[in-house]
């Protein structure tokens, strides 16, 4: 009877030359990065909304200075 050699199954994950990264660590890294992207997306949306509101305030008429235009009579006399 010949001896049976058992080859270990390769572990799931990222196998590099010097070490391997388990699948659970890759999943944790991917989850954390996705959550960070969601938070950044929400913060960016709020910042753009605030910027839009601030730009509307700049162009509102009640905040602009009153300009003194000469009357038509003064223009015709000159």
HTML snippet that shows the backbone in 3Dmol.js (N, CA, C, O; Angstrom):
<script src="https://3Dmol.org/build/3Dmol-min.js"></script>
<div id="view" style="width:600px;height:400px;position:relative"></div>
<script>
const pdb = `
ATOM      1  N   UNK A   1       0.832  -1.159   0.000  1.00  0.00           N
ATOM      2  CA  UNK A   1       0.000   0.000   0.000  1.00  0.00           C
ATOM      3  C   UNK A   1       0.886   1.235   0.000  1.00  0.00           C
ATOM      4  O   UNK A   1       1.843   1.319   0.770  1.00  0.00           O
ATOM      5  N   UNK A   2       0.576   2.168  -0.841  1.00  0.00           N
ATOM      6  CA  UNK A   2       1.384   3.385  -0.945  1.00  0.00           C
ATOM      7  C   UNK A   2       0.899   4.423   0.075  1.00  0.00           C
ATOM      8  O   UNK A   2      -0.295   4.543   0.349  1.00  0.00           O
ATOM      9  N   UNK A   3       1.847   5.153   0.616  1.00  0.00           N
ATOM     10  CA  UNK A   3       1.433   6.170   1.592  1.00  0.00           C
ATOM     11  C   UNK A   3       0.666   7.294   0.897  1.00  0.00           C
ATOM     12  O   UNK A   3       0.990   7.697  -0.219  1.00  0.00           O
ATOM     13  N   UNK A   4      -0.334   7.772   1.573  1.00  0.00           N
ATOM     14  CA  UNK A   4      -1.157   8.864   1.038  1.00  0.00           C
ATOM     15  C   UNK A   4      -0.599  10.173   1.579  1.00  0.00           C
ATOM     16  O   UNK A   4      -0.503  10.384   2.787  1.00  0.00           O
ATOM     17  N   UNK A   5      -0.245  11.017   0.670  1.00  0.00           N
ATOM     18  CA  UNK A   5       0.238  12.334   1.102  1.00  0.00           C
ATOM     19  C   UNK A   5      -0.916  13.313   1.035  1.00  0.00           C
ATOM     20  O   UNK A   5      -1.621  13.414   0.031  1.00  0.00           O
ATOM     21  N   UNK A   6      -1.078  13.993   2.075  1.00  0.00           N
ATOM     22  CA  UNK A   6      -2.151  14.981   2.109  1.00  0.00           C
ATOM     23  C   UNK A   6      -1.558  16.357   1.887  1.00  0.00           C
ATOM     24  O   UNK A   6      -0.722  16.834   2.654  1.00  0.00           O
ATOM     25  N   UNK A   7      -2.008  16.965   0.836  1.00  0.00           N
ATOM     26  CA  UNK A   7      -1.601  18.337   0.561  1.00  0.00           C
ATOM     27  C   UNK A   7      -2.602  19.268   1.233  1.00  0.00           C
ATOM     28  O   UNK A   7      -3.807  19.131   1.024  1.00  0.00           O
ATOM     29  N   UNK A   8      -2.126  20.203   2.027  1.00  0.00           N
ATOM     30  CA  UNK A   8      -3.072  21.128   2.657  1.00  0.00           C
ATOM     31  C   UNK A   8      -3.723  22.004   1.585  1.00  0.00           C
ATOM     32  O   UNK A   8      -3.086  22.444   0.628  1.00  0.00           O
ATOM     33  N   UNK A   9      -4.991  22.231   1.788  1.00  0.00           N
ATOM     34  CA  UNK A   9      -5.699  23.095   0.851  1.00  0.00           C
ATOM     35  C   UNK A   9      -5.222  24.527   1.035  1.00  0.00           C
ATOM     36  O   UNK A   9      -4.977  24.967   2.158  1.00  0.00           O
ATOM     37  N   UNK A  10      -5.093  25.245  -0.060  1.00  0.00           N
ATOM     38  CA  UNK A  10      -4.671  26.648   0.088  1.00  0.00           C
ATOM     39  C   UNK A  10      -5.745  27.435   0.842  1.00  0.00           C
ATOM     40  O   UNK A  10      -6.940  27.298   0.583  1.00  0.00           O
ATOM     41  N   UNK A  11      -5.288  28.248   1.765  1.00  0.00           N
ATOM     42  CA  UNK A  11      -6.242  29.029   2.554  1.00  0.00           C
ATOM     43  C   UNK A  11      -6.838  30.135   1.680  1.00  0.00           C
ATOM     44  O   UNK A  11      -6.135  30.740   0.871  1.00  0.00           O
ATOM     45  N   UNK A  12      -8.140  30.393   1.851  1.00  0.00           N
ATOM     46  CA  UNK A  12      -8.745  31.456   1.057  1.00  0.00           C
ATOM     47  C   UNK A  12      -8.208  32.805   1.511  1.00  0.00           C
ATOM     48  O   UNK A  12      -8.016  33.046   2.703  1.00  0.00           O
ATOM     49  N   UNK A  13      -7.978  33.650   0.571  1.00  0.00           N
ATOM     50  CA  UNK A  13      -7.454  34.974   0.876  1.00  0.00           C
ATOM     51  C   UNK A  13      -6.429  35.363  -0.159  1.00  0.00           C
ATOM     52  O   UNK A  13      -6.369  34.790  -1.246  1.00  0.00           O
ATOM     53  N   UNK A  14      -5.626  36.340   0.191  1.00  0.00           N
ATOM     54  CA  UNK A  14      -4.618  36.864  -0.708  1.00  0.00           C
ATOM     55  C   UNK A  14      -3.273  36.245  -0.352  1.00  0.00           C
ATOM     56  O   UNK A  14      -2.720  36.518   0.714  1.00  0.00           O
ATOM     57  N   UNK A  15      -2.757  35.425  -1.230  1.00  0.00           N
ATOM     58  CA  UNK A  15      -1.477  34.761  -0.981  1.00  0.00           C
ATOM     59  C   UNK A  15      -0.362  35.541  -1.672  1.00  0.00           C
ATOM     60  O   UNK A  15      -0.290  35.607  -2.899  1.00  0.00           O
ATOM     61  N   UNK A  16       0.494  36.120  -0.858  1.00  0.00           N
ATOM     62  CA  UNK A  16       1.655  36.831  -1.375  1.00  0.00           C
ATOM     63  C   UNK A  16       2.883  35.953  -1.190  1.00  0.00           C
ATOM     64  O   UNK A  16       2.784  34.851  -0.649  1.00  0.00           O
ATOM     65  N   UNK A  17       4.016  36.423  -1.625  1.00  0.00           N
ATOM     66  CA  UNK A  17       5.223  35.598  -1.579  1.00  0.00           C
ATOM     67  C   UNK A  17       5.649  35.307  -0.139  1.00  0.00           C
ATOM     68  O   UNK A  17       5.919  34.156   0.203  1.00  0.00           O
ATOM     69  N   UNK A  18       5.712  36.330   0.698  1.00  0.00           N
ATOM     70  CA  UNK A  18       6.219  36.146   2.063  1.00  0.00           C
ATOM     71  C   UNK A  18       5.125  35.845   3.078  1.00  0.00           C
ATOM     72  O   UNK A  18       5.395  35.214   4.100  1.00  0.00           O
ATOM     73  N   UNK A  19       3.928  36.270   2.824  1.00  0.00           N
ATOM     74  CA  UNK A  19       2.846  36.058   3.789  1.00  0.00           C
ATOM     75  C   UNK A  19       1.519  36.033   3.050  1.00  0.00           C
ATOM     76  O   UNK A  19       1.438  36.360   1.866  1.00  0.00           O
ATOM     77  N   UNK A  20       0.489  35.641   3.770  1.00  0.00           N
ATOM     78  CA  UNK A  20      -0.841  35.629   3.177  1.00  0.00           C
ATOM     79  C   UNK A  20      -1.790  36.418   4.079  1.00  0.00           C
ATOM     80  O   UNK A  20      -1.638  36.439   5.301  1.00  0.00           O
ATOM     81  N   UNK A  21      -2.752  37.051   3.463  1.00  0.00           N
ATOM     82  CA  UNK A  21      -3.739  37.831   4.194  1.00  0.00           C
ATOM     83  C   UNK A  21      -5.044  37.044   4.177  1.00  0.00           C
ATOM     84  O   UNK A  21      -5.556  36.726   3.105  1.00  0.00           O
ATOM     85  N   UNK A  22      -5.581  36.731   5.336  1.00  0.00           N
ATOM     86  CA  UNK A  22      -6.821  35.950   5.378  1.00  0.00           C
ATOM     87  C   UNK A  22      -8.000  36.727   4.782  1.00  0.00           C
ATOM     88  O   UNK A  22      -7.999  37.956   4.723  1.00  0.00           O
ATOM     89  N   UNK A  23      -8.979  35.978   4.355  1.00  0.00           N
ATOM     90  CA  UNK A  23     -10.149  36.563   3.720  1.00  0.00           C
ATOM     91  C   UNK A  23     -10.918  37.459   4.682  1.00  0.00           C
ATOM     92  O   UNK A  23     -11.490  38.465   4.262  1.00  0.00           O
ATOM     93  N   UNK A  24     -10.941  37.111   5.964  1.00  0.00           N
ATOM     94  CA  UNK A  24     -11.671  37.915   6.947  1.00  0.00           C
ATOM     95  C   UNK A  24     -11.051  39.306   7.097  1.00  0.00           C
ATOM     96  O   UNK A  24     -11.768  40.291   7.268  1.00  0.00           O
ATOM     97  N   UNK A  25      -9.719  39.386   7.034  1.00  0.00           N
ATOM     98  CA  UNK A  25      -9.066  40.698   7.118  1.00  0.00           C
ATOM     99  C   UNK A  25      -9.378  41.538   5.887  1.00  0.00           C
ATOM    100  O   UNK A  25      -9.609  42.742   5.996  1.00  0.00           O
ATOM    101  N   UNK A  26      -9.385  40.911   4.728  1.00  0.00           N
ATOM    102  CA  UNK A  26      -9.726  41.640   3.509  1.00  0.00           C
ATOM    103  C   UNK A  26     -11.157  42.167   3.573  1.00  0.00           C
ATOM    104  O   UNK A  26     -11.435  43.280   3.128  1.00  0.00           O
ATOM    105  N   UNK A  27     -12.055  41.370   4.124  1.00  0.00           N
ATOM    106  CA  UNK A  27     -13.442  41.790   4.260  1.00  0.00           C
ATOM    107  C   UNK A  27     -13.565  42.952   5.235  1.00  0.00           C
ATOM    108  O   UNK A  27     -14.337  43.880   4.991  1.00  0.00           O
ATOM    109  N   UNK A  28     -12.820  42.919   6.331  1.00  0.00           N
ATOM    110  CA  UNK A  28     -12.859  44.017   7.297  1.00  0.00           C
ATOM    111  C   UNK A  28     -12.327  45.309   6.678  1.00  0.00           C
ATOM    112  O   UNK A  28     -12.891  46.381   6.894  1.00  0.00           O
ATOM    113  N   UNK A  29     -11.259  45.210   5.920  1.00  0.00           N
ATOM    114  CA  UNK A  29     -10.686  46.395   5.273  1.00  0.00           C
ATOM    115  C   UNK A  29     -11.669  46.973   4.257  1.00  0.00           C
ATOM    116  O   UNK A  29     -11.846  48.189   4.185  1.00  0.00           O
ATOM    117  N   UNK A  30     -12.300  46.111   3.481  1.00  0.00           N
ATOM    118  CA  UNK A  30     -13.267  46.572   2.482  1.00  0.00           C
ATOM    119  C   UNK A  30     -14.483  47.212   3.145  1.00  0.00           C
ATOM    120  O   UNK A  30     -14.994  48.220   2.657  1.00  0.00           O
ATOM    121  N   UNK A  31     -14.949  46.638   4.247  1.00  0.00           N
ATOM    122  CA  UNK A  31     -16.107  47.188   4.949  1.00  0.00           C
ATOM    123  C   UNK A  31     -15.778  48.553   5.528  1.00  0.00           C
ATOM    124  O   UNK A  31     -16.576  49.483   5.408  1.00  0.00           O
ATOM    125  N   UNK A  32     -14.626  48.686   6.146  1.00  0.00           N
ATOM    126  CA  UNK A  32     -14.233  49.967   6.740  1.00  0.00           C
ATOM    127  C   UNK A  32     -14.093  51.047   5.672  1.00  0.00           C
ATOM    128  O   UNK A  32     -14.507  52.188   5.878  1.00  0.00           O
ATOM    129  N   UNK A  33     -13.514  50.687   4.542  1.00  0.00           N
ATOM    130  CA  UNK A  33     -13.351  51.683   3.486  1.00  0.00           C
ATOM    131  C   UNK A  33     -14.696  52.100   2.894  1.00  0.00           C
ATOM    132  O   UNK A  33     -14.877  53.268   2.548  1.00  0.00           O
ATOM    133  N   UNK A  34     -15.631  51.176   2.773  1.00  0.00           N
ATOM    134  CA  UNK A  34     -16.959  51.522   2.258  1.00  0.00           C
ATOM    135  C   UNK A  34     -17.696  52.441   3.232  1.00  0.00           C
ATOM    136  O   UNK A  34     -18.348  53.398   2.814  1.00  0.00           O
ATOM    137  N   UNK A  35     -17.593  52.147   4.539  1.00  0.00           N
ATOM    138  CA  UNK A  35     -18.229  53.016   5.528  1.00  0.00           C
ATOM    139  C   UNK A  35     -17.617  54.411   5.518  1.00  0.00           C
ATOM    140  O   UNK A  35     -18.329  55.406   5.654  1.00  0.00           O
ATOM    141  N   UNK A  36     -16.309  54.484   5.360  1.00  0.00           N
ATOM    142  CA  UNK A  36     -15.637  55.769   5.282  1.00  0.00           C
ATOM    143  C   UNK A  36     -16.089  56.542   4.048  1.00  0.00           C
ATOM    144  O   UNK A  36     -16.288  57.754   4.119  1.00  0.00           O
ATOM    145  N   UNK A  37     -16.250  55.864   2.932  1.00  0.00           N
ATOM    146  CA  UNK A  37     -16.735  56.530   1.719  1.00  0.00           C
ATOM    147  C   UNK A  37     -18.164  57.044   1.891  1.00  0.00           C
ATOM    148  O   UNK A  37     -18.486  58.129   1.407  1.00  0.00           O
ATOM    149  N   UNK A  38     -19.015  56.294   2.564  1.00  0.00           N
ATOM    150  CA  UNK A  38     -20.383  56.748   2.808  1.00  0.00           C
ATOM    151  C   UNK A  38     -20.418  57.987   3.687  1.00  0.00           C
ATOM    152  O   UNK A  38     -21.178  58.918   3.421  1.00  0.00           O
ATOM    153  N   UNK A  39     -19.594  58.005   4.738  1.00  0.00           N
ATOM    154  CA  UNK A  39     -19.536  59.175   5.610  1.00  0.00           C
ATOM    155  C   UNK A  39     -18.985  60.384   4.851  1.00  0.00           C
ATOM    156  O   UNK A  39     -19.494  61.494   5.002  1.00  0.00           O
ATOM    157  N   UNK A  40     -17.955  60.174   4.044  1.00  0.00           N
ATOM    158  CA  UNK A  40     -17.385  61.271   3.262  1.00  0.00           C
ATOM    159  C   UNK A  40     -18.389  61.793   2.243  1.00  0.00           C
ATOM    160  O   UNK A  40     -18.451  62.997   1.996  1.00  0.00           O
ATOM    161  N   UNK A  41     -19.173  60.903   1.651  1.00  0.00           N
ATOM    162  CA  UNK A  41     -20.191  61.318   0.686  1.00  0.00           C
ATOM    163  C   UNK A  41     -21.242  62.193   1.357  1.00  0.00           C
ATOM    164  O   UNK A  41     -21.646  63.218   0.807  1.00  0.00           O
ATOM    165  N   UNK A  42     -21.680  61.792   2.537  1.00  0.00           N
ATOM    166  CA  UNK A  42     -22.690  62.575   3.257  1.00  0.00           C
ATOM    167  C   UNK A  42     -22.126  63.941   3.650  1.00  0.00           C
ATOM    168  O   UNK A  42     -22.812  64.953   3.511  1.00  0.00           O
ATOM    169  N   UNK A  43     -20.896  63.980   4.133  1.00  0.00           N
ATOM    170  CA  UNK A  43     -20.276  65.242   4.534  1.00  0.00           C
ATOM    171  C   UNK A  43     -20.085  66.159   3.333  1.00  0.00           C
ATOM    172  O   UNK A  43     -20.282  67.370   3.437  1.00  0.00           O
ATOM    173  N   UNK A  44     -19.704  65.591   2.201  1.00  0.00           N
ATOM    174  CA  UNK A  44     -19.530  66.390   0.990  1.00  0.00           C
ATOM    175  C   UNK A  44     -20.859  66.967   0.522  1.00  0.00           C
ATOM    176  O   UNK A  44     -20.927  68.124   0.107  1.00  0.00           O
ATOM    177  N   UNK A  45     -21.905  66.170   0.589  1.00  0.00           N
ATOM    178  CA  UNK A  45     -23.227  66.658   0.207  1.00  0.00           C
ATOM    179  C   UNK A  45     -23.691  67.796   1.087  1.00  0.00           C
ATOM    180  O   UNK A  45     -24.240  68.781   0.593  1.00  0.00           O
ATOM    181  N   UNK A  46     -23.477  67.672   2.384  1.00  0.00           N
ATOM    182  CA  UNK A  46     -23.869  68.745   3.307  1.00  0.00           C
ATOM    183  C   UNK A  46     -23.041  69.996   3.079  1.00  0.00           C
ATOM    184  O   UNK A  46     -23.567  71.106   3.153  1.00  0.00           O
ATOM    185  N   UNK A  47     -21.750  69.832   2.802  1.00  0.00           N
ATOM    186  CA  UNK A  47     -20.889  70.989   2.558  1.00  0.00           C
ATOM    187  C   UNK A  47     -21.305  71.713   1.274  1.00  0.00           C
ATOM    188  O   UNK A  47     -21.324  72.944   1.234  1.00  0.00           O
ATOM    189  N   UNK A  48     -21.635  70.957   0.233  1.00  0.00           N
ATOM    190  CA  UNK A  48     -22.071  71.589  -1.014  1.00  0.00           C
ATOM    191  C   UNK A  48     -23.414  72.288  -0.852  1.00  0.00           C
ATOM    192  O   UNK A  48     -23.648  73.341  -1.446  1.00  0.00           O
ATOM    193  N   UNK A  49     -24.296  71.702  -0.046  1.00  0.00           N
ATOM    194  CA  UNK A  49     -25.588  72.342   0.210  1.00  0.00           C
ATOM    195  C   UNK A  49     -25.397  73.649   0.977  1.00  0.00           C
ATOM    196  O   UNK A  49     -26.055  74.644   0.676  1.00  0.00           O
ATOM    197  N   UNK A  50     -24.507  73.654   1.958  1.00  0.00           N
ATOM    198  CA  UNK A  50     -24.224  74.877   2.710  1.00  0.00           C
ATOM    199  C   UNK A  50     -23.579  75.931   1.822  1.00  0.00           C
ATOM    200  O   UNK A  50     -23.872  77.120   1.950  1.00  0.00           O
ATOM    201  N   UNK A  51     -22.712  75.502   0.934  1.00  0.00           N
ATOM    202  CA  UNK A  51     -22.075  76.428  -0.001  1.00  0.00           C
ATOM    203  C   UNK A  51     -23.101  77.044  -0.939  1.00  0.00           C
ATOM    204  O   UNK A  51     -23.030  78.233  -1.251  1.00  0.00           O
ATOM    205  N   UNK A  52     -24.058  76.233  -1.391  1.00  0.00           N
ATOM    206  CA  UNK A  52     -25.121  76.759  -2.251  1.00  0.00           C
ATOM    207  C   UNK A  52     -25.993  77.755  -1.526  1.00  0.00           C
ATOM    208  O   UNK A  52     -26.375  78.772  -2.106  1.00  0.00           O
ATOM    209  N   UNK A  53     -26.320  77.493  -0.274  1.00  0.00           N
ATOM    210  CA  UNK A  53     -27.123  78.438   0.512  1.00  0.00           C
ATOM    211  C   UNK A  53     -26.359  79.740   0.731  1.00  0.00           C
ATOM    212  O   UNK A  53     -26.936  80.824   0.648  1.00  0.00           O
ATOM    213  N   UNK A  54     -25.075  79.634   1.008  1.00  0.00           N
ATOM    214  CA  UNK A  54     -24.268  80.840   1.217  1.00  0.00           C
ATOM    215  C   UNK A  54     -24.165  81.660  -0.059  1.00  0.00           C
ATOM    216  O   UNK A  54     -24.184  82.889   0.002  1.00  0.00           O
ATOM    217  N   UNK A  55     -24.058  81.018  -1.202  1.00  0.00           N
ATOM    218  CA  UNK A  55     -23.961  81.764  -2.454  1.00  0.00           C
ATOM    219  C   UNK A  55     -25.287  82.436  -2.792  1.00  0.00           C
ATOM    220  O   UNK A  55     -25.295  83.497  -3.417  1.00  0.00           O
ATOM    221  N   UNK A  56     -26.413  81.836  -2.388  1.00  0.00           N
ATOM    222  CA  UNK A  56     -27.706  82.498  -2.590  1.00  0.00           C
ATOM    223  C   UNK A  56     -27.800  83.760  -1.743  1.00  0.00           C
ATOM    224  O   UNK A  56     -28.362  84.762  -2.185  1.00  0.00           O
ATOM    225  N   UNK A  57     -27.259  83.720  -0.541  1.00  0.00           N
ATOM    226  CA  UNK A  57     -27.301  84.893   0.332  1.00  0.00           C
ATOM    227  C   UNK A  57     -26.514  86.054  -0.258  1.00  0.00           C
ATOM    228  O   UNK A  57     -26.880  87.213  -0.066  1.00  0.00           O
ATOM    229  N   UNK A  58     -25.447  85.755  -0.969  1.00  0.00           N
ATOM    230  CA  UNK A  58     -24.637  86.821  -1.559  1.00  0.00           C
ATOM    231  C   UNK A  58     -25.442  87.584  -2.596  1.00  0.00           C
ATOM    232  O   UNK A  58     -25.308  88.802  -2.710  1.00  0.00           O
ATOM    233  N   UNK A  59     -26.270  86.886  -3.347  1.00  0.00           N
ATOM    234  CA  UNK A  59     -26.979  87.516  -4.447  1.00  0.00           C
ATOM    235  C   UNK A  59     -28.382  87.996  -4.086  1.00  0.00           C
ATOM    236  O   UNK A  59     -29.125  88.427  -4.968  1.00  0.00           O
ATOM    237  N   UNK A  60     -28.758  87.932  -2.818  1.00  0.00           N
ATOM    238  CA  UNK A  60     -30.059  88.466  -2.420  1.00  0.00           C
ATOM    239  C   UNK A  60     -30.021  89.979  -2.466  1.00  0.00           C
ATOM    240  O   UNK A  60     -29.002  90.585  -2.133  1.00  0.00           O
ATOM    241  N   UNK A  61     -31.117  90.597  -2.873  1.00  0.00           N
ATOM    242  CA  UNK A  61     -31.148  92.042  -3.070  1.00  0.00           C
ATOM    243  C   UNK A  61     -31.106  92.856  -1.793  1.00  0.00           C
ATOM    244  O   UNK A  61     -30.622  93.987  -1.824  1.00  0.00           O
ATOM    245  N   UNK A  62     -31.584  92.347  -0.681  1.00  0.00           N
ATOM    246  CA  UNK A  62     -31.626  93.159   0.533  1.00  0.00           C
ATOM    247  C   UNK A  62     -30.247  93.348   1.154  1.00  0.00           C
ATOM    248  O   UNK A  62     -30.088  94.184   2.044  1.00  0.00           O
ATOM    249  N   UNK A  63     -29.279  92.616   0.720  1.00  0.00           N
ATOM    250  CA  UNK A  63     -27.917  92.760   1.254  1.00  0.00           C
ATOM    251  C   UNK A  63     -27.028  93.631   0.373  1.00  0.00           C
ATOM    252  O   UNK A  63     -25.905  93.964   0.753  1.00  0.00           O
ATOM    253  N   UNK A  64     -27.528  93.997  -0.794  1.00  0.00           N
ATOM    254  CA  UNK A  64     -26.709  94.803  -1.695  1.00  0.00           C
ATOM    255  C   UNK A  64     -26.796  96.271  -1.298  1.00  0.00           C
ATOM    256  O   UNK A  64     -27.821  96.700  -0.768  1.00  0.00           O
ATOM    257  N   UNK A  65     -25.750  97.048  -1.540  1.00  0.00           N
ATOM    258  CA  UNK A  65     -25.803  98.479  -1.191  1.00  0.00           C
ATOM    259  C   UNK A  65     -26.716  99.229  -2.167  1.00  0.00           C
ATOM    260  O   UNK A  65     -26.889  98.829  -3.319  1.00  0.00           O
ATOM    261  N   UNK A  66     -27.287 100.315  -1.675  1.00  0.00           N
ATOM    262  CA  UNK A  66     -28.116 101.161  -2.532  1.00  0.00           C
ATOM    263  C   UNK A  66     -27.209 102.078  -3.340  1.00  0.00           C
ATOM    264  O   UNK A  66     -26.302 102.710  -2.799  1.00  0.00           O
ATOM    265  N   UNK A  67     -27.463 102.139  -4.623  1.00  0.00           N
ATOM    266  CA  UNK A  67     -26.668 102.987  -5.504  1.00  0.00           C
ATOM    267  C   UNK A  67     -27.463 104.245  -5.822  1.00  0.00           C
ATOM    268  O   UNK A  67     -28.652 104.172  -6.133  1.00  0.00           O
ATOM    269  N   UNK A  68     -26.820 105.374  -5.745  1.00  0.00           N
ATOM    270  CA  UNK A  68     -27.467 106.643  -6.066  1.00  0.00           C
ATOM    271  C   UNK A  68     -27.259 106.946  -7.538  1.00  0.00           C
ATOM    272  O   UNK A  68     -26.152 107.283  -7.958  1.00  0.00           O
ATOM    273  N   UNK A  69     -28.324 106.825  -8.324  1.00  0.00           N
ATOM    274  CA  UNK A  69     -28.264 107.156  -9.736  1.00  0.00           C
ATOM    275  C   UNK A  69     -28.737 108.591  -9.912  1.00  0.00           C
ATOM    276  O   UNK A  69     -29.663 109.025  -9.228  1.00  0.00           O
ATOM    277  N   UNK A  70     -28.125 109.320 -10.803  1.00  0.00           N
ATOM    278  CA  UNK A  70     -28.599 110.690 -11.036  1.00  0.00           C
ATOM    279  C   UNK A  70     -29.973 110.664 -11.704  1.00  0.00           C
ATOM    280  O   UNK A  70     -30.281 109.764 -12.485  1.00  0.00           O
ATOM    281  N   UNK A  71     -30.788 111.663 -11.383  1.00  0.00           N
ATOM    282  CA  UNK A  71     -32.109 111.757 -11.992  1.00  0.00           C
ATOM    283  C   UNK A  71     -31.981 112.069 -13.484  1.00  0.00           C
ATOM    284  O   UNK A  71     -30.927 112.499 -13.952  1.00  0.00           O
ATOM    285  N   UNK A  72     -33.068 111.845 -14.220  1.00  0.00           N
ATOM    286  CA  UNK A  72     -33.054 112.140 -15.656  1.00  0.00           C
ATOM    287  C   UNK A  72     -32.929 113.635 -15.903  1.00  0.00           C
ATOM    288  O   UNK A  72     -32.322 114.047 -16.891  1.00  0.00           O
ATOM    289  N   UNK A  73     -33.493 114.451 -15.024  1.00  0.00           N
ATOM    290  CA  UNK A  73     -33.418 115.903 -15.201  1.00  0.00           C
ATOM    291  C   UNK A  73     -31.974 116.373 -15.093  1.00  0.00           C
ATOM    292  O   UNK A  73     -31.546 117.235 -15.860  1.00  0.00           O
ATOM    293  N   UNK A  74     -31.218 115.815 -14.151  1.00  0.00           N
ATOM    294  CA  UNK A  74     -29.816 116.197 -13.992  1.00  0.00           C
ATOM    295  C   UNK A  74     -29.015 115.792 -15.206  1.00  0.00           C
ATOM    296  O   UNK A  74     -28.088 116.503 -15.597  1.00  0.00           O
ATOM    297  N   UNK A  75     -29.351 114.654 -15.821  1.00  0.00           N
ATOM    298  CA  UNK A  75     -28.628 114.201 -16.999  1.00  0.00           C
ATOM    299  C   UNK A  75     -28.917 115.093 -18.197  1.00  0.00           C
ATOM    300  O   UNK A  75     -28.020 115.375 -18.992  1.00  0.00           O
ATOM    301  N   UNK A  76     -30.184 115.547 -18.336  1.00  0.00           N
ATOM    302  CA  UNK A  76     -30.556 116.385 -19.465  1.00  0.00           C
ATOM    303  C   UNK A  76     -29.956 117.764 -19.343  1.00  0.00           C
ATOM    304  O   UNK A  76     -29.711 118.393 -20.372  1.00  0.00           O
ATOM    305  N   UNK A  77     -29.707 118.273 -18.163  1.00  0.00           N
ATOM    306  CA  UNK A  77     -29.159 119.623 -17.961  1.00  0.00           C
ATOM    307  C   UNK A  77     -27.675 119.654 -18.296  1.00  0.00           C
ATOM    308  O   UNK A  77     -27.168 120.711 -18.675  1.00  0.00           O
ATOM    309  N   UNK A  78     -26.975 118.569 -18.177  1.00  0.00           N
ATOM    310  CA  UNK A  78     -25.541 118.624 -18.416  1.00  0.00           C
ATOM    311  C   UNK A  78     -25.192 118.570 -19.861  1.00  0.00           C
ATOM    312  O   UNK A  78     -24.013 118.607 -20.214  1.00  0.00           O
TER     313      UNK A  78
END
`;
const viewer = $3Dmol.createViewer("view");
viewer.addModel(pdb, "pdb");
viewer.setStyle({}, {cartoon: {color: "spectrum"}});
viewer.zoomTo();
viewer.render();
</script>
